[in-house]
Amino acid sequence: MANIKSQIKRIKTNEKARLRNKAVKSSLKTAIRKAREA
């Protein structure tokens, strides 16, 4: 585990960004699928 404060902060922010990206990507996929079905 990183022991530098800035490193820890960066890891936390990266994790949040990754989760947000995952949510956005999955919602985009469902939107695309709905558009294709329609």
PDB file as gemmi writes it, atoms N, CA and C in Angstrom:
CRYST1    1.000    1.000    1.000  90.00  90.00  90.00 P 1                      
ATOM      1  N   MET A   1       0.842  -1.203   0.000  1.00  0.00           N  
ATOM      2  CA  MET A   1       0.000   0.000   0.000  1.00  0.00           C  
ATOM      3  C   MET A   1       0.876   1.252   0.000  1.00  0.00           C  
ATOM      4  N   ALA A   2       0.449   2.260  -0.724  1.00  0.00           N  
ATOM      5  CA  ALA A   2       1.207   3.510  -0.780  1.00  0.00           C  
ATOM      6  C   ALA A   2       1.151   4.208   0.571  1.00  0.00           C  
ATOM      7  N   ASN A   3       2.266   4.786   0.967  1.00  0.00           N  
ATOM      8  CA  ASN A   3       2.314   5.456   2.265  1.00  0.00           C  
ATOM      9  C   ASN A   3       2.497   6.966   2.114  1.00  0.00           C  
ATOM     10  N   ILE A   4       2.435   7.476   0.884  1.00  0.00           N  
ATOM     11  CA  ILE A   4       2.524   8.921   0.657  1.00  0.00           C  
ATOM     12  C   ILE A   4       1.093   9.453   0.559  1.00  0.00           C  
ATOM     13  N   LYS A   5       0.842  10.570   1.252  1.00  0.00           N  
ATOM     14  CA  LYS A   5      -0.534  11.085   1.302  1.00  0.00           C  
ATOM     15  C   LYS A   5      -1.103  11.352  -0.083  1.00  0.00           C  
ATOM     16  N   SER A   6      -0.336  12.010  -0.934  1.00  0.00           N  
ATOM     17  CA  SER A   6      -0.831  12.318  -2.278  1.00  0.00           C  
ATOM     18  C   SER A   6      -1.130  11.032  -3.048  1.00  0.00           C  
ATOM     19  N   GLN A   7      -0.318  10.008  -2.817  1.00  0.00           N  
ATOM     20  CA  GLN A   7      -0.510   8.719  -3.495  1.00  0.00           C  
ATOM     21  C   GLN A   7      -1.840   8.093  -3.064  1.00  0.00           C  
ATOM     22  N   ILE A   8      -2.085   8.107  -1.752  1.00  0.00           N  
ATOM     23  CA  ILE A   8      -3.332   7.533  -1.218  1.00  0.00           C  
ATOM     24  C   ILE A   8      -4.530   8.286  -1.786  1.00  0.00           C  
ATOM     25  N   LYS A   9      -4.429   9.617  -1.804  1.00  0.00           N  
ATOM     26  CA  LYS A   9      -5.519  10.440  -2.315  1.00  0.00           C  
ATOM     27  C   LYS A   9      -5.783  10.102  -3.779  1.00  0.00           C  
ATOM     28  N   ARG A  10      -4.690   9.955  -4.548  1.00  0.00           N  
ATOM     29  CA  ARG A  10      -4.835   9.649  -5.970  1.00  0.00           C  
ATOM     30  C   ARG A  10      -5.508   8.297  -6.160  1.00  0.00           C  
ATOM     31  N   ILE A  11      -5.149   7.320  -5.348  1.00  0.00           N  
ATOM     32  CA  ILE A  11      -5.752   5.987  -5.452  1.00  0.00           C  
ATOM     33  C   ILE A  11      -7.260   6.074  -5.192  1.00  0.00           C  
ATOM     34  N   LYS A  12      -7.629   6.837  -4.166  1.00  0.00           N  
ATOM     35  CA  LYS A  12      -9.059   6.967  -3.841  1.00  0.00           C  
ATOM     36  C   LYS A  12      -9.819   7.649  -4.967  1.00  0.00           C  
ATOM     37  N   THR A  13      -9.264   8.731  -5.502  1.00  0.00           N  
ATOM     38  CA  THR A  13      -9.954   9.449  -6.577  1.00  0.00           C  
ATOM     39  C   THR A  13     -10.034   8.581  -7.830  1.00  0.00           C  
ATOM     40  N   ASN A  14      -8.961   7.830  -8.112  1.00  0.00           N  
ATOM     41  CA  ASN A  14      -8.977   6.942  -9.275  1.00  0.00           C  
ATOM     42  C   ASN A  14     -10.077   5.892  -9.136  1.00  0.00           C  
ATOM     43  N   GLU A  15     -10.233   5.363  -7.935  1.00  0.00           N  
ATOM     44  CA  GLU A  15     -11.257   4.349  -7.685  1.00  0.00           C  
ATOM     45  C   GLU A  15     -12.647   4.931  -7.940  1.00  0.00           C  
ATOM     46  N   LYS A  16     -12.887   6.153  -7.442  1.00  0.00           N  
ATOM     47  CA  LYS A  16     -14.186   6.800  -7.652  1.00  0.00           C  
ATOM     48  C   LYS A  16     -14.433   7.027  -9.135  1.00  0.00           C  
ATOM     49  N   ALA A  17     -13.415   7.509  -9.827  1.00  0.00           N  
ATOM     50  CA  ALA A  17     -13.556   7.783 -11.260  1.00  0.00           C  
ATOM     51  C   ALA A  17     -13.853   6.493 -12.015  1.00  0.00           C  
ATOM     52  N   ARG A  18     -13.172   5.399 -11.628  1.00  0.00           N  
ATOM     53  CA  ARG A  18     -13.367   4.120 -12.301  1.00  0.00           C  
ATOM     54  C   ARG A  18     -14.800   3.623 -12.109  1.00  0.00           C  
ATOM     55  N   LEU A  19     -15.309   3.756 -10.890  1.00  0.00           N  
ATOM     56  CA  LEU A  19     -16.677   3.306 -10.625  1.00  0.00           C  
ATOM     57  C   LEU A  19     -17.676   4.137 -11.429  1.00  0.00           C  
ATOM     58  N   ARG A  20     -17.437   5.467 -11.479  1.00  0.00           N  
ATOM     59  CA  ARG A  20     -18.340   6.343 -12.218  1.00  0.00           C  
ATOM     60  C   ARG A  20     -18.292   5.976 -13.703  1.00  0.00           C  
ATOM     61  N   ASN A  21     -17.094   5.739 -14.221  1.00  0.00           N  
ATOM     62  CA  ASN A  21     -16.952   5.369 -15.630  1.00  0.00           C  
ATOM     63  C   ASN A  21     -17.696   4.079 -15.935  1.00  0.00           C  
ATOM     64  N   LYS A  22     -17.595   3.105 -15.006  1.00  0.00           N  
ATOM     65  CA  LYS A  22     -18.268   1.825 -15.205  1.00  0.00           C  
ATOM     66  C   LYS A  22     -19.781   2.042 -15.292  1.00  0.00           C  
ATOM     67  N   ALA A  23     -20.308   2.873 -14.401  1.00  0.00           N  
ATOM     68  CA  ALA A  23     -21.746   3.136 -14.382  1.00  0.00           C  
ATOM     69  C   ALA A  23     -22.172   3.818 -15.676  1.00  0.00           C  
ATOM     70  N   VAL A  24     -21.392   4.802 -16.106  1.00  0.00           N  
ATOM     71  CA  VAL A  24     -21.720   5.536 -17.333  1.00  0.00           C  
ATOM     72  C   VAL A  24     -21.679   4.608 -18.539  1.00  0.00           C  
ATOM     73  N   LYS A  25     -20.647   3.771 -18.608  1.00  0.00           N  
ATOM     74  CA  LYS A  25     -20.508   2.860 -19.749  1.00  0.00           C  
ATOM     75  C   LYS A  25     -21.665   1.877 -19.808  1.00  0.00           C  
ATOM     76  N   SER A  26     -22.051   1.328 -18.660  1.00  0.00           N  
ATOM     77  CA  SER A  26     -23.139   0.350 -18.653  1.00  0.00           C  
ATOM     78  C   SER A  26     -24.455   1.010 -19.064  1.00  0.00           C  
ATOM     79  N   SER A  27     -24.686   2.252 -18.592  1.00  0.00           N  
ATOM     80  CA  SER A  27     -25.923   2.942 -18.962  1.00  0.00           C  
ATOM     81  C   SER A  27     -25.911   3.269 -20.455  1.00  0.00           C  
ATOM     82  N   LEU A  28     -24.749   3.616 -20.977  1.00  0.00           N  
ATOM     83  CA  LEU A  28     -24.639   3.889 -22.412  1.00  0.00           C  
ATOM     84  C   LEU A  28     -24.962   2.634 -23.213  1.00  0.00           C  
ATOM     85  N   LYS A  29     -24.445   1.501 -22.761  1.00  0.00           N  
ATOM     86  CA  LYS A  29     -24.696   0.236 -23.460  1.00  0.00           C  
ATOM     87  C   LYS A  29     -26.185  -0.074 -23.497  1.00  0.00           C  
ATOM     88  N   THR A  30     -26.868   0.113 -22.368  1.00  0.00           N  
ATOM     89  CA  THR A  30     -28.301  -0.179 -22.335  1.00  0.00           C  
ATOM     90  C   THR A  30     -29.053   0.794 -23.237  1.00  0.00           C  
ATOM     91  N   ALA A  31     -28.619   2.056 -23.260  1.00  0.00           N  
ATOM     92  CA  ALA A  31     -29.274   3.053 -24.112  1.00  0.00           C  
ATOM     93  C   ALA A  31     -29.112   2.667 -25.577  1.00  0.00           C  
ATOM     94  N   ILE A  32     -27.918   2.226 -25.946  1.00  0.00           N  
ATOM     95  CA  ILE A  32     -27.655   1.818 -27.331  1.00  0.00           C  
ATOM     96  C   ILE A  32     -28.510   0.607 -27.688  1.00  0.00           C  
ATOM     97  N   ARG A  33     -28.610  -0.342 -26.761  1.00  0.00           N  
ATOM     98  CA  ARG A  33     -29.398  -1.544 -27.018  1.00  0.00           C  
ATOM     99  C   ARG A  33     -30.864  -1.171 -27.224  1.00  0.00           C  
ATOM    100  N   LYS A  34     -31.384  -0.281 -26.390  1.00  0.00           N  
ATOM    101  CA  LYS A  34     -32.781   0.139 -26.520  1.00  0.00           C  
ATOM    102  C   LYS A  34     -33.006   0.828 -27.860  1.00  0.00           C  
ATOM    103  N   ALA A  35     -32.044   1.662 -28.252  1.00  0.00           N  
ATOM    104  CA  ALA A  35     -32.171   2.374 -29.528  1.00  0.00           C  
ATOM    105  C   ALA A  35     -32.182   1.373 -30.684  1.00  0.00           C  
ATOM    106  N   ARG A  36     -31.351   0.332 -30.598  1.00  0.00           N  
ATOM    107  CA  ARG A  36     -31.296  -0.685 -31.658  1.00  0.00           C  
ATOM    108  C   ARG A  36     -32.608  -1.467 -31.725  1.00  0.00           C  
ATOM    109  N   GLU A  37     -33.163  -1.782 -30.556  1.00  0.00           N  
ATOM    110  CA  GLU A  37     -34.404  -2.562 -30.527  1.00  0.00           C  
ATOM    111  C   GLU A  37     -35.571  -1.753 -31.076  1.00  0.00           C  
ATOM    112  N   ALA A  38     -35.587  -0.463 -30.770  1.00  0.00           N  
ATOM    113  CA  ALA A  38     -36.704   0.393 -31.180  1.00  0.00           C  
ATOM    114  C   ALA A  38     -36.763   0.527 -32.708  1.00  0.00           C  
TER     115      ALA A  38                                                      
END                                                                             
